Amino acid sequence: MQIIIIGCGKVGSSLARQLVALDHDVVIIESDSKLMLQADDIDCIKITGVPIDRDVLRQAGLVGDPVILPQAVYAHVEGADRHNHHIYNQFVILVPRRDELRQFLQDNGVGCEIYYPLCLHQQECLKDETFRQQHFPVAERAAATSLALPIYPELTGDQLAFVVETIQRFYQDR
Protein backbone atom coordinates (compact mmCIF):
# COMPACT_ATOMS: atom_id res chain seq x y z
CA MET A 1 0.00 0.00 0.00
CA GLN A 2 1.28 3.47 -0.86
CA ILE A 3 1.00 6.02 1.91
CA ILE A 4 1.61 9.72 1.39
CA ILE A 5 2.78 11.71 4.39
CA ILE A 6 2.59 15.47 4.21
CA GLY A 7 5.13 17.03 6.52
CA CYS A 8 8.50 15.69 7.57
CA GLY A 9 8.77 17.03 11.10
CA LYS A 10 9.36 14.80 14.09
CA VAL A 11 6.01 13.00 13.80
CA GLY A 12 6.00 12.74 9.99
CA SER A 13 9.51 11.30 9.79
CA SER A 14 8.89 8.88 12.68
CA LEU A 15 5.66 7.71 11.09
CA ALA A 16 7.41 7.24 7.74
CA ARG A 17 10.15 5.12 9.36
CA GLN A 18 7.58 2.90 11.03
CA LEU A 19 5.53 2.45 7.87
CA VAL A 20 8.60 1.65 5.75
CA ALA A 21 9.60 -0.95 8.36
CA LEU A 22 6.17 -2.52 7.81
CA ASP A 23 6.93 -2.71 4.05
CA HIS A 24 4.63 0.10 2.94
CA ASP A 25 5.55 2.29 -0.01
CA VAL A 26 5.89 5.72 1.53
CA VAL A 27 6.02 9.12 -0.12
CA ILE A 28 6.91 12.17 1.95
CA ILE A 29 5.94 15.64 0.73
CA GLU A 30 7.61 18.52 2.55
CA SER A 31 7.88 22.16 1.51
CA ASP A 32 10.88 22.89 3.77
CA SER A 33 14.06 21.32 2.40
CA LYS A 34 15.73 21.57 5.82
CA LEU A 35 12.98 19.51 7.44
CA MET A 36 13.29 16.96 4.65
CA LEU A 37 16.82 16.24 5.91
CA GLN A 38 15.20 14.35 8.80
CA ALA A 39 14.19 11.73 6.24
CA ASP A 40 17.64 11.12 4.77
CA ASP A 41 17.83 7.65 6.33
CA ILE A 42 14.34 6.59 5.22
CA ASP A 43 14.02 4.39 2.13
CA CYS A 44 11.08 6.17 0.52
CA ILE A 45 10.20 8.72 -2.14
CA LYS A 46 10.88 12.25 -0.95
CA ILE A 47 9.35 15.24 -2.72
CA THR A 48 10.18 18.79 -1.77
CA GLY A 49 7.29 21.05 -2.68
CA VAL A 50 3.94 22.45 -1.66
CA PRO A 51 1.42 19.62 -1.14
CA ILE A 52 -1.43 21.45 -2.90
CA ASP A 53 0.59 21.90 -6.08
CA ARG A 54 -0.82 19.65 -8.83
CA ASP A 55 2.70 18.75 -10.12
CA VAL A 56 3.83 17.76 -6.64
CA LEU A 57 0.77 15.51 -6.28
CA ARG A 58 1.55 13.90 -9.65
CA GLN A 59 5.14 13.27 -8.53
CA ALA A 60 3.69 11.54 -5.47
CA GLY A 61 1.79 9.16 -7.75
CA LEU A 62 -1.64 10.77 -7.60
CA VAL A 63 -2.48 10.58 -11.28
CA GLY A 64 -5.75 11.01 -13.12
CA ASP A 65 -6.67 13.99 -10.93
CA PRO A 66 -7.96 12.02 -7.91
CA VAL A 67 -7.60 15.17 -5.84
CA ILE A 68 -9.68 18.17 -6.78
CA LEU A 69 -8.08 21.38 -5.62
CA PRO A 70 -10.15 24.54 -5.04
CA GLN A 71 -8.60 26.19 -8.10
CA ALA A 72 -9.85 23.36 -10.33
CA VAL A 73 -13.31 23.18 -8.77
CA TYR A 74 -14.10 26.84 -9.37
CA ALA A 75 -11.97 27.56 -12.44
CA HIS A 76 -15.00 27.69 -14.76
CA VAL A 77 -16.89 30.21 -12.56
CA GLU A 78 -16.71 33.81 -13.69
CA GLY A 79 -14.54 35.80 -11.29
CA ALA A 80 -13.13 32.66 -9.65
CA ASP A 81 -9.72 34.27 -9.44
CA ARG A 82 -11.20 36.85 -7.04
CA HIS A 83 -13.15 34.32 -4.96
CA ASN A 84 -10.85 31.34 -4.51
CA HIS A 85 -10.30 31.52 -0.77
CA HIS A 86 -10.78 29.62 2.47
CA ILE A 87 -14.31 28.44 3.19
CA TYR A 88 -13.97 28.70 6.97
CA ASN A 89 -15.68 25.42 7.72
CA GLN A 90 -14.45 25.35 11.31
CA PHE A 91 -13.95 28.08 13.89
CA VAL A 92 -11.90 26.53 16.66
CA ILE A 93 -11.07 28.20 19.95
CA LEU A 94 -8.67 27.06 22.67
CA VAL A 95 -10.28 27.46 26.08
CA PRO A 96 -9.81 26.38 29.68
CA ARG A 97 -12.52 24.08 31.05
CA ARG A 98 -13.42 23.10 27.51
CA ASP A 99 -15.65 20.13 28.41
CA GLU A 100 -17.70 22.21 30.86
CA LEU A 101 -18.05 25.00 28.29
CA ARG A 102 -19.13 22.51 25.64
CA GLN A 103 -21.87 21.14 27.89
CA PHE A 104 -23.00 24.67 28.83
CA LEU A 105 -23.19 25.71 25.18
CA GLN A 106 -25.14 22.60 24.25
CA ASP A 107 -27.49 23.08 27.21
CA ASN A 108 -28.16 26.60 25.87
CA GLY A 109 -28.83 25.47 22.31
CA VAL A 110 -25.44 26.29 20.80
CA GLY A 111 -24.00 23.55 18.63
CA CYS A 112 -20.30 22.91 19.17
CA GLU A 113 -17.95 19.98 18.75
CA ILE A 114 -14.59 18.53 19.70
CA TYR A 115 -13.20 17.26 16.41
CA TYR A 116 -9.77 16.09 17.53
CA PRO A 117 -9.92 14.83 21.13
CA LEU A 118 -6.64 12.93 20.81
CA CYS A 119 -3.30 13.92 19.32
CA LEU A 120 -1.92 11.93 16.41
CA HIS A 121 0.63 10.15 18.63
CA GLN A 122 -2.19 9.10 20.99
CA GLN A 123 -4.33 7.53 18.26
CA GLU A 124 -4.90 3.78 18.19
CA CYS A 125 -3.34 3.58 14.71
CA LEU A 126 -0.01 4.63 16.25
CA LYS A 127 -0.14 2.24 19.18
CA ASP A 128 3.57 1.49 18.79
CA GLU A 129 5.51 2.47 21.93
CA THR A 130 7.73 4.76 19.85
CA PHE A 131 4.86 7.20 19.60
CA ARG A 132 3.19 6.53 22.96
CA GLN A 133 6.35 7.58 24.78
CA GLN A 134 6.68 10.83 22.86
CA HIS A 135 5.61 14.11 24.42
CA PHE A 136 4.20 16.84 22.18
CA PRO A 137 3.03 19.53 24.61
CA VAL A 138 1.60 21.94 22.04
CA ALA A 139 -0.45 19.23 20.32
CA GLU A 140 -1.57 17.81 23.66
CA ARG A 141 -2.69 21.24 24.86
CA ALA A 142 -4.58 21.84 21.61
CA ALA A 143 -6.34 18.47 21.86
CA ALA A 144 -7.33 19.15 25.47
CA THR A 145 -8.59 22.70 24.96
CA SER A 146 -9.96 23.00 21.41
CA LEU A 147 -13.65 23.49 20.76
CA ALA A 148 -15.27 24.15 17.39
CA LEU A 149 -17.98 26.80 17.37
CA PRO A 150 -20.70 27.31 14.77
CA ILE A 151 -19.59 28.94 11.53
CA TYR A 152 -21.49 28.88 8.27
CA PRO A 153 -22.69 31.45 5.72
CA GLU A 154 -26.25 31.58 7.06
CA LEU A 155 -25.15 32.39 10.64
CA THR A 156 -26.85 35.69 11.47
CA GLY A 157 -25.41 38.52 13.51
CA ASP A 158 -27.93 37.80 16.27
CA GLN A 159 -26.95 34.13 16.37
CA LEU A 160 -23.27 35.04 16.51
CA ALA A 161 -23.95 37.51 19.33
CA PHE A 162 -25.83 34.77 21.21
CA VAL A 163 -22.85 32.41 20.93
CA VAL A 164 -20.46 35.08 22.20
CA GLU A 165 -22.79 36.13 25.05
CA THR A 166 -23.29 32.49 26.08
CA ILE A 167 -19.53 31.95 26.29
CA GLN A 168 -19.13 35.17 28.26
CA ARG A 169 -21.91 34.11 30.66
CA PHE A 170 -20.20 30.74 31.21
CA TYR A 171 -16.90 32.33 32.28
CA GLN A 172 -18.53 35.16 34.28
CA ASP A 173 -20.55 32.70 36.36
CA ARG A 174 -17.49 30.68 37.35
Secondary structure, 3 states (H helix, E strand, C coil): CEEEEECCCHHHHHHHHHHHHCCCEEEEEECCHHHHHHHCCCCCEEEECCCCCHHHHHHCCCCCCCCCCHHHHHCCCCCHHHHCCCCCCCEEEECCCHHHHHHHHHHCCCCCECCCCCCHHHCHHHCCHHHHCCCCHHHHHHHHHEEEECCCCCCCHHHHHHHHHHHHHHHHCC
